[in-house]
Amino acid sequence: MKLSLSDNTMKENPIFFNNHLAHTTMFPLGLKITHAEGIYVIDENGRKYMDMVSGIGVSNLGHGVKYITEAIKTQVDKHLHVMVYGEYEQSAQSRAGRALCNLLPEQLNCAYFVNSGTEANEAALKLAKRVTRRSRIVSCKGAYHGSTHGSLSVSSNEVKKAAFRPLLPDVYFIRFGVIEDLELIDENTACLIMETIQGDAGIRIPTVEYMQAVRKRCTEMGAMLILDEIQAGMGRTGTMFAFEQFGIEPDILTLGKALGGGMPIGCMVSSQEKMRELTYDPQLGHISTFAGHPVVCASAAACIEYMVENKIVDDVERKGRYIAERLRQMPGVIEVRQRGLFFAIDMTNADIVSKVVTTCLEKGLISFWFLSCPSSFRIAPPLTISDEEIEVALGIIGEAIGC
């Protein structure tokens, strides 16, 4: 068999071939992780790395939370998959749905658990079209909603999209945070899909005035407002859900990443009335075999319960503001955008960002890049990070920036 990759590439990245695994980049970090605990991931040599990106927003509570792992083990002993989603009543799904909806406004009372964040966005787009009987979709410049065709269609990064066109038609983009652009939302618009706080664009935080104007315009035009909180939800920004900070409510909310407590999950939440539209004309308007997998739902329920019981969110903004203030004092840092424990640190250029991320890794700390904001690096530590761990992390980041 003829391979398209060079011998050097195979030598540098043997996991491509030796382990029969696909990668998403020619230059993965390559850490050989054997286990994880607290805010650390640990490699085969026993070296600990501070996970200051929470597995890219998944491990909000750190690694190895006993309450969650015990819930998983208990469910595994009961049963795994038993039927395609929606045919049986399963206790793990019901527990997760109640736990989640009890935290949300009254109209967000119906959860549809799927397998990932991008699947939640796919489902939300379908629901908006079904409810409104319209086709036009409006999204925001700078948006990232996932890598499946529909989610990619409403994402903004053209470099990531070009190779996969044609994508979903009738999609239009407005500038994030610009009230005047909201006029593009009209009586033909099925929905506006937007991140409450943009993540991949480099932690872009809108004003309260803008978000309330968004809500008002969607209501006036009969368009569904879909808020994607796959990154910003579950306490990451200092409230359980970021939209709480803007005095608005979405028609449809999408979640993922941290919701599963480390297990793969996505969720679309709306009203029972709207969700009912997916049950007829046609039946099975949205369906997924592994949606609401009982083990994953058991983990999600335990994650929510643990966060509420231990008041995890209460201290997030204090920690975040302290870290941001310390970062702003470091030489070479141009700007720090922060909400809760969600950070973008602007440097002069992408080469410096690459050097900082690489040096942090060498010193035992995992930071990361943004796909669409190359002159910034990201940190998003577990919400449970202690003050002592914060000091250690800031010391390493400061050393890396100063190198």
PAZA-611601 format. One record per residue: x, z, y of N, C-alpha, C, O in turn. Coordinates in steps of 0.02 Angstrom, whole numbers, plus 32768, in hexadecimal, padded with zeros to 4 digits. Layout:
<nodes>
XZYXZYXZYXZY;...
</nodes>
This chain:
<nodes>
802A80007FC4800080008000802C8000803E805A80288044;801D7FD4806C80447FD080AA8028800080DD7FEC800180EA;8055802A80FB8040805C812C804F804181728081801F817D;8024805281A0802C803A81E480578068820E806C80568246;806680A481F5808E80D4821A80D780CE820680E680BB81CD;810380DD8233814B80D782268163810E81F88142814181EF;819F810381DA81BD813681B081CA817581D881C281AD81BE;81DE816D821781EB81A7824181AC81D1824B81AE820E824A;817481AF8255813581D2825E812381FA8220810D82338225;812E81DC81E5811F81FF81A7814B823C819F813482708186;818A823681B381B7826F81AD81A582A781DD81A982E281CC;819182938219817F82C5824C813D82E7823C81348322824C;810F82C3821C80CC82DD820F80BA82D481C5808A82B081B6;80DF82F4819880D382E88150808E82FC813A807682E48107;806D8329815F802A833F814B7FF98305814A7FC783078126;800782D081717FDC829581707FD5827A81297F9F82668113;800D82798105800F825880C580138288808A7FF082808058;803C82BB808F804882E88057800A831180467FFE8320800B;7FE3832380787FA8834C806C7F67832680727F318343806E;7F6C82E4807B7F3182B9807D7EFF82CF80B27EC282CD80A7;7F1882E380EC7EED82FB81227EF582CE815F7F2C82BA8171;7EBD82BF817E7EBF829A81BD7ECE82C881F77EBC830381F6;7EEF82AE82297EFB82D382677EDC82AF82A17ECB8274829C;7ED582D282D87EB882B483137EED829D83457EDC827D8377;7F2C82AD83387F62829B83647FA1828F833B7FA782AA8304;7FCF82678356800F825C8334803E8297833D8071829C831C;802C82C5836A805882FD83788032833F8378802A835F83AC;80198354833D7FF683958339802683CF8344806383C7833E;800B8409835580358444835E805B8455831E8094846B8321;803B844B82E5805E845182A6806B8497828D809084A0825D;804D84CA82AB8055850E829180378513824B800084FB823F;805B8532821E8043853A81D98025858081D2804785B081C0;7FE5858481E17FC385C581E67FAA85DC81A27F8C85B6817D;7FB8861A81937FA1863781537F69866A815D7F3E86708132;7F69868E81947F3386BD81A27F3086CD81EC7F5C86B98213;7EFD86F382007EF2870482467ED28748824B7EAB875C8220;7EE3876C827F7EC687AF828A7EC887C082D47EFA87B482F6;7E9287DC82ED7E8D87EC83347E9687AE835F7E74877C8354;7EC487B183907ECF877783BB7F09874D83A17F21872083C4;7F20875983647F5B873783497F4A8709830F7F1E871882E6;7F6D86D0830D7F7186A782D07FB886AD82B67FE786B482DD;7FC086AB8275800086BD82568016868582277FEE866D81FF;80558670822D806C86378206808A864E81C3808C868A81B4;80A1861E819C80B9862C815880F886578158810A86738124;811A865B8190815586868195814586CB81B1817286F481BB;810586D781BD80F0871981D780F5871F822280EB8755823D;810386E88245810786EB828E80C286EA82AC809886C18299;80B7871682DD8076871B82FE807686F1833F80A786F08364;803E86D0834A803386AB83887FF486C683AA7FC086CB838A;7FF986D683E97FBE86EB840F7F9086AF84187FA4867D8435;7F5386B483FF7F24867C84047F00868184477EC9869D844C;7F208667847A7F04866B84BE7ED5863184CE7EC486268509;7EC0860C849B7E8B85DA84A47E5185E684757E2185BF8474;7E54861C844E7E1D862E84217E0985F583F37DCE85E883E8;7E3C85D283D87E2D859883AD7E04856483D17DD7854583B4;7E13855984127DED852E843F7DA4854684437D7585218436;7D9E858584567D5D85A084687D3285B8842E7CF885CB8439;7D4C85B883F17D2385CC83B77D27861783AA7CF48637839F;7D63863283AC7D6D867883977D6986A783D27D9A86C883E4;7D2F86AB83F17D2586D5842C7D30871E841F7D418744844C;7D27873383E17D31877983CE7D73878483AB7D7E87B9838E;7D9F875383AE7DDD875883897DD2874783407D9E872A832E;7E01875983177E00874682D07DF7878582A47E1287BA82B1;7DCF877B82707DC987AF823E7D9D87EA82517DAA8822823D;7D6887DD82787D398813828A7D128827824B7CEE87FE822E;7D1B886582367D00887A81F57CB4887381F17C9A886081BD;7C91888282277C48887D82267C32883682167C00882C81F3;7C578805822F7C4687BF82227C5A87AB81DC7C33878C81B8;7C9787BB81C87CAD87A681857C8487C7814E7C7887A9811A;7C6D880581597C43882681287BFE880381237BE287FD80ED;7BE487ED815D7BA587C8815C7BAC878781357B7E87738111;7BE48766813E7BF1872881197BF4873580CE7BD5871280A7;7C1A876880BB7C21877880747BDE878B80557BCF8778801C;7BB687B0807A7B7587C480607B49878780537B2787838020;7B49875880837B20871C807A7B3B86F080427B1386D3801D;7B7C86EB803B7B9986C380047B8286DE7FC17B7586B77F93;7B7C871F7FBB7B65873C7F7C7B1B87307F707B0487327F37;7AF587227FA57AAD87147F9D7AA186CC7F8A7A8686BE7F54;7AB6869D7FB47AB086577FA47AD4862E7FD97ADE86458011;7AE685F17FC87B0185C07FF67AC9859080097A9185A78016;7AD68551800B7AA28520801D7A6C851D7FE67A7C851B7FAB;7A2D851E7FFB79F785197FCA79C784DF7FD779A484C97FA9;79C484C7801579958490802579A68474806979BF84988095;799884348072799F841580B3797A843F80E87946845B80D9;799784418125797B846E8158793184608166791B8427816A;790C8496816C78C68493818278928497814B7857849B815A;78A78496810C7878849780D4786C84DD80B9783584EE80A3;789F850780BA7898854C80A278A1857C80DD78C3856D810D;788185B580D7789085EC810578CA861480E978C6862E80B1;79008618810E793C863B80F7794C86748127794C866B8164;795A86AE810C796186EA8135799C86E58166799786FF819D;79D386C581527A0D86C0817F79FC869681BC7A1086A781F4;79D7866081B279C2863681EB7994865C8219799B86598256;7964868081FD793486A68226795786DC824E794886E78288;798786FD822E79AC8733825079D48716828A79D4873382C1;79F586DD82807A1C86BF82B579EF86A682EE7A0086AE8329;79B6868982DD798886708310796D86A8833B796A86A28378;795986DF831B79408719834179768736836E796A874483A9;79B2873F835379E8875D837979F8873483B77A04874F83ED;79F986F283AF7A0986C683E779D186C3841A79DD86CD8456;799586B68404795E86AD8433794B86EE8457792F86EB848E;795A8727843A794E8767845C7979876F849A796A879884C5;79AE8748849F79DB874C84D979C9871A851079E6871C8546;799B86ED8501798D86B4852D794B86BB8551792186E4853E;7940869485867900869585A978C68683857A78D186668545;788B8696858E7850868F856378448648854B782F863E8512;785186168576784385D18562787685B7852F78698585850D;78B085D6852B78E285C184FA78D985EC84BB7900861A84AE;78A585DC8496788F8608845F789285E8841B7876860283EB;78B585AE841678B6858A83D678FB856B83CC7911854183F4;791E8580839779628569838B79658538835079438542831E;798D85058358799A84D5832379E584D683167A0C84BA833D;79F984F782E07A4084FE82D07A5984BF82AB7A3B84A9827B;7A9084A482C47AAF846A82A57AF8847B82947B0B84B58293;7B21844882897B638454826D7B9C8455829F7BD48469828F;7B8F843F82DC7BC4843C830E7BA6843583537B6A8427835A;7BCF843E83877BB8843783CB7BA283F083DB7B6E83E783FB;7BC883BF83C67BB4837A83D47B73836883B37B4C834183CF;7B65838383787B24837783577AEC8397837F7AB4837C8382;7AF983D1839D7AC683F083C77AB583C484027A7B83BD8415;7AE883A584207ADB837884587AB7833984437A8B83208466;7AC9831E84087AA482E483EE7A5A82F583E67A2F82CE83FA;7A4C832F83C97A07834483BF79E3834E840179A8833C8408;7A06836A843279E78376847379D483358496799F833084B5;79FF8303849279EF82C284B079B182A3848F7987828784B2;79AD82A9844D7972828F842A793382B5843F78FF8297844A;793882F7844478FE831F845778E6830C849D78AA830684A9;7915830384CB790282F0851078DE82AD851178AD82A58535;78F7827D84EB78D5823C84E87890824284C97860822384E0;788A826A8496784A8273847378178295849F77DD828084A1;782B82C884C377FC82ED84EE77E682C4852977AB82C4853B;7815829F85497804827B858677EC8234857B77CE821685A7;77FA8219853F77EC81D38530781181A5856177F9816F8573;784C81BA85767876819385A278BA8186858178CB81A5854F;78E08157859E79208146857E795E815585A97994815D858E;7956815885EA79918160861579AF81A6860E798C81D8860D;79F181A886097A1681E786047A4781EA863E7A6A81B9864C;7A4A8223865F7A7A822D86957AAB8264867F7A9682978663;7AEB8258868A7B1F8288867B7B4B828F86B87B3D827286ED;7B8182B586B17BAC82C386EA7BF282A886E07C0C82A986A8;7C10829087147C56827E87117C7F82BD87027C7382F3871D;7CB082B586D67CD882EE86C17CBD831086827CDC833E8668;7C8382F9866A7C62831B86327C86830F85F07CA382DA85E5;7C83834185C57C958338857E7C5F835985547C528395855A;7C3F833185297C09834B85007C14834184B57BE98352848D;7C4E832584A17C5B831C845A7C7282D5844B7C7782AB8477;7C7F82C9840A7C9F828A83F67C73825D83CB7C89822683B9;7C37827283B97C0A824483967BEF821183C87BF7821A8405;7BD081DB83B07BC081A483DD7B9481B884187BA381A58451;7B5F81DD840B7B3481F184427B56821F84737B52821684B0;7B79825184597B9C828184847BD4825F84AA7BE0826F84E4;7BF78231848A7C2C820C84AC7C0F81E184E37C2E81D78517;7BD381C784D87BB2819C850A7BA481C2854A7BA581A48580;7B97820285467B88822A85827BC4825285997BBE827B85C6;7BFE8246857B7C3C826385937C5E823285C27C4C81F785C5;7C8D824B85E97CA5822586227CE7820286187CF581CF8639;7D11821B85EC7D56820285E67D5781BC85C87D5081B4858B;7D61818A85F17D5E814485DB7D97813385AB7D8F8108857F;7DD0815385B27E08814885847DF38159853C7E068136850D;7DCD818E85357DB681A384F27D7C817884D97D6E8178849D;7D5A815585057D1E813084F37D2A80E684E57D0780C784BD;7D5C80C985077D62808085097D67806184C47D49802C84B8;7D8C807F84977D97806184557D59806184297D58804083F4;7D258085843E7CEA808D84137CAA806D84307C7480778416;7CB2804884657C78802584817C627FEC84547C8C7FD08430;7C227FDA84547BED7FF284817BD28036846C7BCC80458430;7BC2805E849D7BA680A084927B5C80A084A67B3E806A84AE;7B3F80DA84AD7AF880E084BD7AE880C085007B0B80CE8531;7AB5809685047AA3807685447A7B80A485717A6680DB855D;7A71808E85AF7A4580B085DF7A5E80F685F17A37812485FA;7AA180FD85F67AC0813C86097AE18133864D7B0581038659;7AD48162867A7AEE815E86BE7B1181A086CF7B0081D586B5;7B44819A86FB7B6C81D5870C7B6781E587567B6981B98781;7B61822687647B62823F87A87B9F826C87B17BBC82848780;7BB1827887EF7BE882A587FE7BD182EE87F57B9D8302880F;7BF9831487D07BE9835A87C37BF0838288047C2583808824;7BBC83A488177BBE83CE88537BA883AD88937BA883CE88C7;7B96836D88907B83834988CC7B36834288CD7B1A831C88A6;7B17836688FA7ACD836888FC7AAF832389097A7C831388EC;7ACF82FB89347AB382BA89467AAB828D89097A7D82648907;7AD5829488D87AD28269889D7A96827888707A85824F8845;7A7682B0887B7A3D82C288517A028292885A79D382928833;7A058268888F79D18236889979CE82048860799B81E28857;7A0481FE883A7A0581CF880179D581E687CB79BF81BE87A1;79C4822687CA79928240879A794D822E87B57938824687E9;792A8202879078E981EA87A978B481ED877278BF820D873E;787C81CC877D784481D0874F785181AA870D782881AD86DF;788981878709789B816686CB78CE818D86A278E38178866C;78E281C686BC791881ED869D78FC821C866978D082458676;79188217862D7905824585F8792682898602790682BD85F9;796682888616798982C8861C79C782C1864679E4828B864D;79DB82F986617A1F8303867B7A41833186497A2A8369863E;7A78831B862C7AA0834786027ADF835886277B02832C8641;7AEF8399862A7B2983AF864F7B4383F186337B1D84198618;7B8483FB86397BA1843C862B7B92846A86667B99845686A0;7B7D84A686587B7084D5868F7BB084E086B67BAF84E086F4;7BE784EA86947C2A84E986B17C5284B6868A7C5784BC864C;7C6D848586AB7C92845186867CD2846D86697CFA848D868C;7CDD845F86297D18847986077D52844986077D8684578625;7D4A841085E67D8283E185DE7D9983C486217DD383AF8626;7D6E83C386527D8283AA86947DAF83DC86B97DC783CD86EF;7DBA8416869B7DE6844786BA7DC3848186DA7DD784988710;7D8F849A86B97D6884D586D07D4F84CA87177D6784E88747;7D1E849D871C7CFF848D875C7CBE84B587637C9184AD873A;7CBA84DE87967C83850E879E7C5784F887D87C6F84F48810;7C1884E887CA7BEB84D288007BD3850D882A7BDC85478818;7BB684FD88637B998531888D7B52854288757B32851A8852;7B3B857B88887AF6858F88797AC6855D889A7A948549887B;7AD4854A88D77AAA851A88FB7AA384D988D37A6B84BF88CD;7AD984C088B97AD7848288947AAE848888557A84845E8846;7ABA84BD882F7A9784C587EF7A4C84CF87FA7A2384B887D2;7A3984F0883079F284F8883E79D484B68855799984A88848;79FB848D887779E3844A888A79DB841E884C79AC83F68849;7A078426881C7A01840187DD79BF841387BA799A83E787A5;79B2845487B67975846A87947937845087B9790884398799;7938845387FA78FF843D882278F383F2881978BA83DD8810;792883CA881B7920838288157906836E87CF78DA834387CA;7920838D879B7909837E875878BF839087507899836A8732;78AB83C8876B786583DC8767783983AB878C780583968772;784C839787C87825836887F0781C832587CC77E7830687D1;7850830E87AA784E82CC878A783682CF87427830829B8722;7828830A87287812831086E37849830286B1783A82F18677;7888830886C578C182FC869978D7833E867A78D38373869A;78ED833C863B79058377861A794C838886337976835B863B;795883C78641799B83DF865279BB83FC861379A6843085FA;79EE83DA85FB7A1483F285C17A54841185DB7A7D83F085FB;7A5E845185CE7A9C847385DF7AC6847C85A07AB1849D8570;7B00845F85A17B308464856A7B5C84A085787B8684A085A5;7B5384D5854E7B7D851085547BA4851B85147BAF855484FE;7BB984E484F67BE084E884B97C22850C84C67C398533849C;7C4084FF84FF7C7D852485127C6D8561853D7C8B85968534;7C3E855A856C7C34858E859E7C0785C685887C0385FA85A9;7BE485BD85507BB585F0853A7BD4862885127C11862B8509;7BAA865584F97BBE868C84CE7BF186BB84EF7C2286D084CF;7BE586CA852F7C0D86FC85527C4C86E385727C6D87098596;7C5F86A585667CA0868C857E7CA7869285CA7CDF86A085E1;7C72868885F07C77868686397C6286C8865A7C5A86CB8697;7C5986FC86337C4A873E864F7C028752864B7BF1878C865A;7BD6872586387B91873486257B86871385E17BAA86E585CF;7B54872985BC7B4B870D857A7B4486C1857E7B5F869D8555;7B1D86AA85B07B16866285BB7B26865386047B1186788630;7B4B861E86107B63861086537B2A860286847B2F861286BF;7AF385E5866B7ABC85D3869A7A9E861186BB7A7E860B86EF;7AA6864B869D7A8C868986BB7AA9869686FF7A8A86B78728;7AE5867B870D7B078688874C7AEC865C87857B00866587BF;7ABF862E87757AA785FF87A77A5D860487B57A4285DE87DD;7A3B8634879679F5863F87A379C88606878D799485FA87AB;79DC85E3875779B385AC873D79AC85B386F179CD85DC86D1;7980858A86D579778586868D7975853D867879558515869B;7996852B8642799184E5862B795284DA86037931850985ED;7940849A85F9790B848985CA7926848A85837902849B8554;79648476857C79858475853B79CC8491854579EF847E8574;79E084BE85197A2284DC851B7A4884C884DC7A2B84CC84A5;7A8784B484E37AAE84A784A77AE984D784A37B0984E784D6;7AF684EE84677B2B851E845A7B548507841E7B4084DB83F9;7B8D852684157BB8851783DB7BF4854683DD7BEE857F83F4;7C2D852E83C67C6C855283C97C65859C83B87C5F85AE837E;7C6485C883EB7C66861083DF7C27862C83BF7C28866483A5;7BF1860783C07BB2861F83A37BB98633835A7B9886628343;7BE2861083357BE8861B82ED7C16865382D97C1E8660829D;7C35867583087C6286AB82F57C9E869382CD7CBB86BA82A7;7CB1865482D47CE8863782AF7CD18605827B7CFB85E2825E;7C9185FF82707C7585CE82417C5A859282687C48859982A2;7C57855782487C42851B826C7BF7851982787BCF851D8249;7BE4851382B87B9D851482C87B9184F2830B7BBE84EE8335;7B5584DA83157B3C84C483557AF384D983587AD684EA8325;7AD784D983947A9184ED83997A7184CD83D77A8E84CC840D;7A3584B283CD7A0B849B840479D284CE840A79B084DE83D9;79C884E68447799385178453796384FB8488797A84E484BC;792384FE847A78F184E984AB78B18512849E78B485488480;787984F984B5783A851B84A9781B85038468782A84CC8450;77F1852D844A77CE8518840D77A484DA8419779F84AE83EE;778784D68454775D849C84657785845C84637770842A8446;77C0845C848177EA8420848278058411843C780583D78427;781B844384197837843983D67804841C83A6781583F78378;77C5842C83B1779084128386778D83C58388777683A68358;77A583A783BE77A4835E83C577CF833C838F77C683018381;77FD8360837278288343833E780A834582F97829833082C8;77CD835F82F377AF836782B0777C8331829F7763832F8267;776D830482CF773C82CF82C2774D829182EB776F8294831D;7733825982D3773C821882F67784820B830B778F81FF8346;77B5820C82DF77AE8211829777B98259827F77D3828382A4;77A58266824277B982A58222780582A4821A7824826F8217;782082DF8216786982E68210788C82C1824A78BC829C8240;787282CC8287788F82AC82C178D882BC82CB78FD829482E8;78EC82F582B47934830582B2793E832E82737919835E8266;7970831C824B797B833E820C79C5833D81FB79E9830F820C;79DC837181D97A22837681C47A2483A181867A0A83D98185;7A45838881527A4783AB81127A6383F2811A7A4584228101;7A9B83F8813B7ABE8439813E7AAE8461817E7ACB84968189;7A80844881A77A6D846F81E27A5484B481CE7A3184BC819C;7A6884E581F47A52852981E67A6D854381A47A4B85698182;7AA9852F81927AC5854781527AC4859481517AD985B48181;7AAC85B1811B7AA185FA811A7AE0862381277ADC86578147;7B19860D810E7B56863481197B6A863181637B7F86648180;7B6385F781807B7485EF81C77B43861781F37B5786378223;7B03861481E27AD2863A82087ADC868582027AD186AA8232;7AF0869C81C77AFF86E381BF7B3986F781EC7B38872D820A;7B6A86CC81F17BA386DA821D7B8D86D982667BA28705828D;7B6486A9827A7B4D86A582BF7B2486E282D27B2D86FE8308;7AF786F682A67ACE873182B47AFA876F82BD7AF0879682EB;7B2B877782917B5887B182957B8187AE82D57B8D87E182F4;7B97877182E97BBD876A83267B94878183637BAD87A7838C;7B56876A83677B2B877D83A07B1F87C8839F7B2487E983D3;7B0E87E383667B01882B83607B3D885483757B3788868398;7B78883F835F7BB58863836F7BC2886283BA7BD5889583D7;7BB8882883D97BC3882284217B94885084487BA988718477;7B55885084347B24887984577B3188C3844C7B3288EA847C;7B3C88D7840E7B45891D83FE7B83893A84207B8389738436;7BB8891284257BF7892A84427C008917848B7C35892284A8;7BCC88FA84A97BCC88E984F07C0B88C285037C2C88D08535;7C1C889084D97C59886A84E27C5D884785257C9288438543;7C24882F853D7C25880585797C32882E85B97C48881485EB;7C23886F85B67C25889885F27C68889786167C6A889C8654;7C9F889185F17CE28898860F7D05885586177D3F8853862B;7CE3881E86097D0487DD86087D1A87C8864E7D5387B18656;7CF087CE86807D0187B786C37D3987E186E17D6487C68704;7D39882386D47D70884D86EE7DB3883486D37DE3882C86F9;7DB6882986927DF4881186747E0887CD86917E4287C086A0;7DD587A286987DE3875F86B07DFF875E86F77E2E873A8706;7DE2878687237DF9878887687E4087A2876D7E68878A8794;7E4F87D487437E9387F087447EC687BB872E7EF987B2874D;7EB6879886F67EE4876486DE7EEC872E87127F248717871F;7EB5871887317EB886E387627EE486F6879E7F0B86CE87B6;7EDC873487B57F04874A87EE7F4E874C87DD7F7787398807;7F5F876287A17FA58762878D7FC1871B87867FFA870E8799;7F9986EF876B7FAF86A987637FBB868987A67FEB866287AE;7F91869787D77F98867988197FDA868E883B7FF2866B8867;7FF686C58827803486DE8844807286BE882580AA86C9883D;8069869787EF80A3867A87CC80BA863C87F0809186138805;80FC863387F7811785F8881A810585B887F5810885B587B8;80F28586881C80E1854587FE8098853C87EF8082850587E1;8071857287F18029856D87E4800785578825800C85798858;7FE5851F88227FC48504885D7F7F852288677F6D8535889F;7F59852788317F15854288357F02855F87F17F17854587BD;7ED9859387F27EBB85AE87B57E7085AE87BE7E5585CD87EC;7E4D858A87917E04858B87917DEF85B787567E0485AE871E;7DC485E887667DB4861B87347D6C8631873B7D52863A8772;7D4B863A87037D0B865D87007D0C868286BD7D0F86638688;7D0886C486C17D0F86EC86847D5486E386677D8686E9868B;7D5886D486267D9986C786067D9F867D85F57DAF866985BD;7D91865586267D90860C86217DBD85F3865A7DAA85F98694;7DF885D6864B7E2A85C9867E7E458582867B7E4F85668645;7E51856586B57E7B852A86BD7EB1853C86EF7EA385568726;7EF0853086DD7F29853F87087F4984FE871C7F6784DC86F3;7F4484EC875C7F5E84AD87757FA984B387837FC084E287A4;7FCF848387698015847D87778021843B879D7FF1841787AC;8060842B87AC806E83F087D4805D83AF87B08042838187CF;806C83AB876F8060836E874A805B837C86FF806483B586E9;804C834886D98042834F869180818362866C807E83858639;80BB834B868480F9835C8663810783A88665811E83C58635;80F883C6869E8101840F86A480D08433867780E284658658;8092841B86758060843986488079843686008074846885DC;809283FD85EB80AB83F685A780E48427859980E884468564;8110842F85CA8148845D85C2812F84A585BD814984CB8594;80FE84B785E580E384FC85E380C3850A859F80CF853D8581;809884DB8588807684E4854880A884E9850F80A1851484E3;80DB84BE8510810E84BE84DB813784FE84DC8144851C84A8;814A8514851881728551851E814A858F850A816485BC84E9;810B8591851D80E085C9850880DE85CC84BB80E38603849F;80D68593849B80D385928452811485AC8434811385D28404;814C8596844F818C85AD8437819485F9843E81B686198416;8174861584708178865D847D81408684845C813B86C18464;81168661843480E38684840D809F868A842E807A86BA8420;808D865A8459804C865B8479802F86158478805185E48488;7FF0860F84647FCE85CE84617FA485C484A07F7385E784AA;7FB8859384C97F8F857A84FF7F7F853284EC7F8E851D84B5;7F60850B85197F4F84C785057F43849C85427F4284B3857B;7F3A845A85347F2D842985687EE2841F85717EB98437854A;7ED183FA85A67E8E83DD85AE7E93839285A17EC4837385B5;7E62837585817E62832D85757E5E830685B67E7D82D285BE;7E37831F85E57E2782F986217E42831786617E2E83048698;7E708347865A7E8D836686957ED7837586867EEA83AE867B;7F00834086837F44834686697F74837286917FA783878677;7F65837F86D07F9183A886F87F7F83F286F57F99841A871C;7F53840486C77F3F844B86BE7F48845E86757F4184348648;7F58849E86697F5484B786257F1F84EC86207F0A850A8652;7F0884F785E37ECF852485D97EE3856385B37F0F85628588;7EC3859985C57EC085D4859A7E7785EC85997E5285E685C9;7E65860885607E22862485567E288658851F7E13864B84E7;7E458691852F7E5486C384FA7E1586E184DD7DDF86DD84FB;7E1B86FF84A27DE2872484877DC7875784BA7DED877684DF;7D86875E84BC7D67878C84EC7D7B87D484DE7D7588008509;7D9387E084A27DA78824848D7DEF8834849D7E07886A848C;7E13880884BE7E59881584CE7E60885684F57E3988628523;7E91887E84E47E9B88BF85057EC588B785447EE58883854D;7EC488E9856E7EEC88E785AB7F3788E285997F5D88C085BB;7F4B890585647F918903854F7FA488BD85387FDA88A48548;7F78889D85137F85885884FC7F86882785367FAB87F68535;7F5D883385687F5D880985A37FA2880B85C57FBB87D785D9;7FBF884685CB8000884C85EB8036882685C48060880485E2;8034882B8582806488068559805B87BB8563808C8796856C;801D87A48562800F875D856A8026874485AE8045871085B3;8017876A85E3802C8756862680788752862C80938728864F;809A8780860A80E3877E860A80FD873E85EB812B87208607;80E1872A85B380F786EC859280E886AF85BD8112868385C5;80AB86AC85D780988673860180C5866F863F80DA86398653;80D386A9865D80FF86AA86978145869186868163866C86AE;815E86A4864C81A0868C8637819F8640862C81CE861D863F;81698628860E816485E08600816085B88641817F85848647;813A85D08671813385AE86B1817685AF86D78186857F86FA;819B85E486CF81DB85EB86F2821485C686D2824A85C286F0;820C85AB869682438589867382558546869482828524867C;
</nodes>
